[in-house]
Amino acid sequence: MAITTKKPSHEDFHNEDSEYLAKRTLKSGSAGWLLLAGLGVSYVISGDYAGWNNGLAEGGFGGLLIAGVVIAGMYLAMVLGMAEMSSALPAAGGGYTFARRALGPWGGFATGTAILIEYAIAPAAIATFIGGYVESLNLFGITDGWWVYLAVYAIFIGIHLTGAGEALKAMFVITAIALVGLVVFAVSAWGLFDASNLTDIAADPGAAGSSSFLPFGWFGIWAAVPFAIWFFLAVEGVPLAAEEAREPEKNVPKGIIISMLLLIVTGAAVLFLATGALGAEALSTSGNPLVQALGDGGAAKAVNYIGLAGLVASFFSIMYAYSRQTFALSRAGYLPTRLSVTNSRKAPTLALIVPGVIGFILSLTGEGAMLLNMAVLGAAVSYVLMMVSHIVLRKREPGMARPYRTPGGIVTTSFALVIAIAAVIATFLVDPTAAMWTVVAFGAFMAYFGFYSRHHLVANSPDEEFAILAKAEEELE
């Protein structure tokens, strides 16, 4: 029988029996640091193949370069902060777990909701890109994208249902193929590089600070920020694999840091080489920038086909991320608890299927760019809350066991916090419609929590136990 206790924060917690948790258990020990690093790269690698180049139309090469450097610094600082929190609080909730400990149930659910919006919508955007790729390559004679959307959702949900170990290994192979494609591109583009192509967009005389380097002036840097985020979007999802990792307190920090460093290299390579090979003006409107930069020939065809693997890798891996975030929030009672029940292979069945169905429906809109901007806003909001969580935990719980500690401490994460706030503002400037739809979705989730789920939280779920035990220790002290 459940035991209910009333907390001063007006949330209701109860303990579930062992059978409840037994039905909601993931398979531990499925991944070491190499698979986790592969997961981090897999989340993001589609962003190297397409999407980032639209930032050239907003800020020119100079604007996107400066935005990219700043955003890379933000992500590196954020990843170092998350590495510390994941070593101290290794649970499937990732950012939600960290924020729940630092900011309470409301802050935890707000963070988890922002992450879930990012991960549920990003695959829908990527599905539209995959559809466009398949159609352009004339694969299987398919000319109508929605068949592709349905196929990729059905196939990859099916693979994920076989278990985390199998899914992560398949993901690693696809990601390795996509990385080979980037190497082929870099070698081929090197011979086509012309520095004058970087700045071939004419300067706008009406823009403050405009020049050949910054054709749209200082504001262009700001407008390019959401597209710079596409170089790294979702790498923060590595801690979601904590409960399925071997020695998560060591391997999760190692995996996320290595993946981030590799992504900085790949992002810089495609920005300079693709723009230098084709020219900023032509590349700014390309739907397939790496291939177009190489022109005709065998290398372009190879990169074109391999680019599909890059999109599939990110689609596949972000599906893993949304399922684990849904699983964690459901297991703790923030979302309907049926969503966290796992199958015989220890994969969360409905946590994979339900967001997948929602994503498929969103993909039918065909609005890949708008969906992408919605995902970026969800991500940016979660970054703000996670960095606040790191700062709060450092200040409030200095004695917490931290197998890995962030270099620079709260100075590092404070830098990430400031840039993340600027990124939130930038998303409203670039696409107000996408931003408002994201706000509506976020508000609906928070209303559900306020009126219902905060009165049905599961105290003995792993994520809640972390926070409740800490609160009890604080009160005893």
C-alpha positions in Angstrom: 0.0 0.0 0.0 1.3 3.4 -1.0 2.3 5.8 1.8 1.6 9.5 1.2 3.3 12.3 2.9 2.7 16.0 2.5 5.8 18.2 1.9 6.2 21.9 2.6 6.5 22.6 -1.1 2.9 21.3 -1.6 3.9 18.4 -3.8 2.6 14.9 -2.8 5.1 12.0 -2.7 4.3 8.4 -2.3 6.4 5.2 -2.3 5.7 2.5 -4.8 6.3 -1.2 -4.2 9.3 -3.2 -5.6 7.2 -4.5 -8.4 6.6 -1.0 -9.7 10.3 -0.3 -10.0 11.1 -3.8 -11.3 8.9 -3.1 -14.3 10.8 0.1 -14.9 14.4 -0.9 -14.9 16.9 -0.3 -17.6 19.8 -2.7 -18.5 22.9 -1.6 -16.7 26.4 -2.0 -18.0 25.5 -1.7 -21.7 28.0 1.0 -22.7 31.5 2.0 -21.9 33.1 5.4 -22.7 33.7 4.6 -26.3 30.0 3.9 -27.0 29.0 7.0 -25.0 31.4 9.2 -27.0 29.9 7.7 -30.1 26.4 8.5 -28.8 27.4 12.1 -28.2 28.8 12.5 -31.8 25.8 10.6 -33.2 23.3 13.1 -31.6 24.9 16.0 -33.5 26.6 14.8 -36.7 23.6 15.5 -38.9 24.3 19.2 -38.1 27.6 19.0 -39.9 25.9 17.8 -43.1 23.0 20.4 -43.3 21.3 23.2 -41.5 24.3 25.2 -40.2 24.8 26.9 -43.6 21.6 28.8 -43.3 23.4 30.9 -40.8 25.5 32.4 -43.6 22.3 34.0 -44.9 21.8 35.6 -41.5 25.4 36.7 -40.6 27.7 35.9 -43.4 30.8 33.9 -42.9 32.1 36.3 -40.2 28.9 36.4 -38.3 28.5 32.7 -38.3 32.2 32.2 -37.4 32.0 34.5 -34.4 28.7 33.0 -33.3 30.2 29.5 -33.8 33.2 30.3 -31.6 31.0 31.7 -28.8 28.5 28.8 -29.0 31.4 26.3 -29.0 32.7 27.9 -25.9 29.3 27.7 -24.3 28.8 24.1 -25.1 32.3 23.1 -23.9 31.7 25.0 -20.6 28.3 23.4 -20.3 29.6 19.9 -21.1 32.2 20.3 -18.4 29.5 21.3 -15.9 27.3 18.4 -16.9 30.3 16.0 -16.7 30.5 16.9 -13.0 26.8 16.6 -12.3 26.5 13.3 -14.1 29.4 11.8 -12.1 27.7 12.9 -8.9 24.1 12.0 -9.9 24.2 9.2 -12.5 20.6 8.6 -13.4 18.5 8.2 -16.6 17.0 11.7 -16.1 20.1 13.6 -17.1 19.4 17.3 -16.8 16.1 16.7 -15.1 17.9 14.8 -12.3 20.4 17.6 -11.8 17.8 20.3 -11.8 15.5 18.3 -9.5 18.2 18.1 -6.9 19.1 21.8 -7.2 15.8 23.5 -8.0 13.1 21.3 -6.6 10.2 19.5 -8.4 9.1 22.6 -10.4 12.6 23.3 -11.6 13.3 19.6 -12.3 10.1 19.2 -14.4 10.7 22.5 -16.2 14.2 21.3 -17.2 13.0 17.8 -18.2 10.2 19.4 -20.2 12.5 21.7 -22.1 14.8 18.7 -22.9 11.9 16.6 -23.9 10.6 19.3 -26.3 14.1 19.4 -27.9 14.4 15.7 -28.3 10.9 15.0 -29.4 10.8 17.7 -32.0 14.4 17.4 -33.4 13.8 13.9 -34.9 10.7 15.3 -36.7 12.8 18.0 -38.3 15.5 15.5 -39.2 12.9 13.1 -40.7 11.9 15.9 -43.1 15.6 16.3 -44.1 15.9 12.5 -44.6 12.8 12.6 -46.8 14.4 15.3 -48.9 17.6 13.3 -49.1 15.9 10.1 -50.2 13.9 11.9 -52.8 16.9 13.8 -54.2 18.9 10.6 -54.5 15.9 8.9 -56.2 16.3 5.9 -53.8 13.7 3.2 -54.2 11.7 5.4 -56.5 10.2 7.3 -53.6 8.9 10.7 -54.4 6.6 11.4 -51.4 8.4 12.2 -48.2 5.8 11.0 -45.7 6.5 7.3 -46.5 10.1 7.9 -45.5 9.1 9.6 -42.3 6.9 6.6 -41.4 9.6 4.1 -42.4 12.4 5.7 -40.4 10.2 6.1 -37.2 9.0 2.5 -37.5 12.3 0.9 -38.3 14.4 2.7 -35.6 11.8 2.4 -32.9 11.9 -1.3 -33.6 15.7 -1.4 -33.3 15.6 0.5 -30.0 13.0 -2.0 -28.6 15.6 -4.7 -29.0 17.6 -3.2 -26.1 20.1 -0.4 -25.4 23.3 -2.5 -26.0 22.2 -3.5 -29.5 20.9 -0.1 -30.3 24.0 1.7 -29.2 26.2 -0.6 -31.2 24.1 -0.1 -34.4 24.3 3.7 -33.7 28.0 3.5 -33.4 28.5 1.9 -36.7 26.2 4.4 -38.5 28.1 7.3 -36.8 31.4 5.9 -37.9 30.2 5.8 -41.5 29.1 9.4 -41.2 32.5 10.4 -39.9 34.2 8.7 -42.8 32.0 10.9 -45.1 33.2 14.0 -43.3 36.9 12.9 -43.9 36.2 12.3 -47.6 34.6 15.7 -47.8 37.5 17.5 -46.0 40.2 15.8 -48.2 38.2 16.7 -51.4 37.3 20.2 -50.4 40.9 21.1 -49.4 41.9 21.3 -53.1 38.9 23.6 -53.9 39.5 26.0 -51.1 39.7 29.7 -52.0 39.9 32.2 -49.1 38.1 34.9 -51.2 35.0 32.7 -51.2 34.6 33.1 -47.5 33.6 36.7 -47.8 31.8 36.9 -51.2 28.5 38.2 -49.7 28.1 41.9 -50.5 28.0 44.1 -47.4 24.7 45.7 -46.5 25.4 49.4 -46.3 22.4 49.9 -44.0 23.6 47.4 -41.4 25.6 48.8 -38.4 29.2 47.5 -38.5 28.8 45.9 -42.0 31.9 44.8 -43.9 33.0 42.0 -46.2 33.6 39.9 -43.1 30.4 40.9 -41.4 28.1 41.7 -44.4 25.0 42.1 -42.2 26.8 43.9 -39.4 26.9 43.2 -35.7 23.3 42.1 -35.6 24.2 39.3 -38.1 26.3 37.6 -35.3 23.2 37.5 -33.1 21.0 36.2 -35.9 23.5 33.4 -36.7 23.5 32.0 -33.1 20.6 29.5 -33.6 22.4 28.0 -36.6 25.7 27.8 -34.8 23.9 25.8 -32.1 23.1 23.2 -34.8 26.8 22.3 -34.8 26.4 20.9 -31.3 22.7 20.5 -30.5 21.9 17.5 -28.3 25.4 16.5 -27.3 24.2 17.2 -23.7 22.1 14.1 -24.0 25.0 11.7 -23.1 24.1 11.7 -19.4 20.7 10.2 -20.2 22.6 6.9 -20.7 24.0 6.9 -17.2 21.9 4.0 -15.9 22.9 1.9 -18.8 26.6 2.7 -18.7 29.4 0.8 -17.0 31.0 2.8 -14.2 28.9 5.9 -15.1 30.7 8.1 -12.7 33.8 7.7 -14.8 32.6 6.8 -18.3 29.8 9.4 -18.7 32.1 12.4 -18.1 34.8 10.9 -20.3 32.3 10.1 -23.1 30.6 13.5 -23.2 33.9 15.5 -23.1 35.6 13.4 -25.9 32.5 13.7 -28.1 32.4 17.5 -27.6 36.1 17.9 -28.5 35.6 15.9 -31.7 32.5 17.9 -32.7 34.5 21.2 -32.4 36.9 19.8 -35.0 34.2 18.6 -37.4 32.2 21.8 -37.1 35.2 24.0 -37.8 36.2 21.8 -40.7 32.9 22.0 -42.5 32.4 25.7 -41.8 35.8 26.7 -43.4 36.1 24.1 -46.1 32.6 24.1 -47.5 32.3 27.9 -47.5 35.8 28.3 -49.0 35.1 25.7 -51.7 31.7 27.1 -52.9 31.4 30.6 -51.5 29.2 31.9 -48.7 26.5 33.4 -50.9 25.8 30.2 -52.9 26.2 28.0 -49.8 23.7 30.0 -47.7 20.7 28.7 -49.5 21.9 25.1 -50.2 19.8 22.2 -48.9 22.8 19.9 -49.3 25.9 22.1 -48.6 28.7 19.6 -48.5 27.7 17.9 -51.7 27.1 21.2 -53.5 30.5 22.5 -52.3 32.3 19.6 -54.0 30.4 20.0 -57.3 30.2 16.9 -59.6 32.3 13.9 -59.3 32.8 10.7 -57.3 33.6 12.4 -54.0 30.4 14.5 -54.2 28.4 11.4 -54.9 30.0 9.5 -52.0 29.4 12.3 -49.6 25.8 12.6 -50.8 25.0 9.0 -50.0 27.0 9.0 -46.7 25.2 12.2 -45.7 22.1 10.1 -45.4 23.9 8.1 -42.8 24.7 11.3 -40.9 21.0 12.2 -40.8 20.0 8.7 -39.8 22.6 8.6 -37.0 21.2 11.8 -35.4 17.6 10.7 -35.9 18.4 7.3 -34.3 20.3 8.6 -31.4 18.0 11.5 -30.5 15.2 8.9 -30.5 17.1 7.1 -27.7 17.4 10.4 -25.8 13.7 11.3 -25.9 12.8 7.8 -24.7 15.1 8.0 -21.7 13.9 11.5 -20.8 10.3 10.3 -21.0 11.2 7.2 -19.1 12.7 9.1 -16.2 10.0 11.7 -15.9 7.3 8.9 -16.1 9.0 6.7 -13.5 9.0 9.5 -11.0 5.3 10.4 -11.7 5.8 13.6 -13.6 4.3 12.0 -16.7 1.8 9.1 -16.8 3.6 6.2 -15.2 2.6 3.7 -18.0 5.2 5.4 -20.2 8.1 4.1 -18.2 7.2 0.3 -18.3 10.1 -1.6 -19.9 9.9 -4.8 -22.0 11.8 -8.0 -21.6 14.8 -6.4 -23.2 14.7 -3.6 -20.7 13.7 -1.0 -23.3 11.0 1.5 -22.4 8.3 0.6 -24.9 5.7 3.4 -24.7 8.5 6.0 -24.0 9.8 5.1 -27.5 6.5 4.8 -29.2 4.4 7.7 -27.9 6.9 10.6 -28.6 7.6 8.8 -31.9 4.0 9.0 -33.0 3.9 12.7 -32.0 7.1 13.4 -33.9 5.8 11.6 -37.0 2.7 13.7 -36.9 4.8 16.9 -36.6 7.0 15.7 -39.5 3.9 15.6 -41.8 3.9 19.4 -41.6 7.1 19.4 -43.7 8.2 22.5 -41.8 11.7 21.2 -41.1 13.2 24.7 -40.5 10.5 25.7 -38.0 10.7 22.4 -36.2 14.4 22.8 -35.9 14.0 26.3 -34.4 11.5 24.9 -31.9 14.0 22.2 -30.8 16.7 24.9 -30.5 14.6 27.0 -28.1 13.8 23.9 -26.0 17.5 23.1 -25.8 18.5 26.7 -24.9 16.0 26.9 -22.1 17.3 23.6 -20.7 20.8 24.9 -20.9 19.9 27.9 -18.7 18.3 25.7 -16.1 21.1 23.1 -16.0 23.8 25.7 -15.6 21.8 27.3 -12.8 21.6 23.9 -11.3 25.4 23.4 -11.3 25.9 26.8 -9.7 23.3 26.1 -7.0 24.7 22.6 -6.2 28.2 24.0 -5.9 27.1 26.7 -3.5 24.5 24.7 -1.5 26.2 21.3 -1.4 30.0 21.8 -1.6 30.5 18.5 0.2 28.7 16.4 -2.4 30.8 13.5 -3.8 32.0 14.6 -7.2 34.3 12.0 -8.9 34.8 14.6 -11.7 35.0 18.3 -11.0 34.5 21.1 -13.5 37.7 23.0 -14.3 37.0 26.6 -13.2 34.0 25.6 -11.2 31.0 28.0 -11.3 33.0 30.5 -13.4 32.9 28.0 -16.2 29.2 27.3 -15.9 28.4 31.0 -15.4 29.9 31.8 -18.8 27.7 29.0 -20.3 24.7 30.5 -18.5 25.1 34.0 -19.9 25.5 32.7 -23.5 22.5 30.3 -23.1 20.3 33.2 -22.0 21.5 35.1 -25.1 20.6 32.0 -27.2 17.1 31.9 -25.8 16.6 35.6 -26.9 18.1 34.9 -30.3 15.6 32.2 -31.1 12.7 34.6 -30.6 14.4 37.1 -33.0 15.0 34.5 -35.8 11.7 32.7 -35.8 9.0 34.2 -33.5 6.4 31.8 -34.7 8.5 28.7 -33.8 9.3 30.3 -30.5 5.7 30.9 -29.6 4.6 27.4 -30.5 7.4 26.1 -28.2 6.2 28.4 -25.4 2.7 27.0 -25.9 3.9 23.4 -25.6 6.0 24.2 -22.6 3.1 25.9 -20.9 0.8 22.9 -21.5 3.3 20.6 -19.8 3.7 22.9 -16.9 0.0 23.2 -16.5 -0.3 19.4 -16.4 2.3 19.3 -13.6 0.7 22.1 -11.7 -2.8 20.7 -11.7 -2.1 17.0 -11.6 1.2 15.2 -11.6 2.9 17.2 -8.8 0.4 15.5 -6.5 1.4 12.0 -7.7 5.2 11.9 -7.5 7.0 8.7 -6.7 9.4 9.3 -3.8 11.4 6.1 -4.2 12.2 6.5 -7.9 16.0 7.0 -8.3 15.9 10.6 -9.4 13.5 11.6 -6.6 15.5 9.7 -4.0 18.6 11.8 -4.9 16.8 15.0 -4.1 14.7 13.8 -1.1 17.6 12.3 0.7 19.6 15.5 0.2 16.8 17.5 1.6 16.5 15.3 4.6 20.3 15.5 5.2 20.0 19.3 4.9 17.2 19.5 7.5 19.1 17.3 9.9 22.2 19.5 9.7 
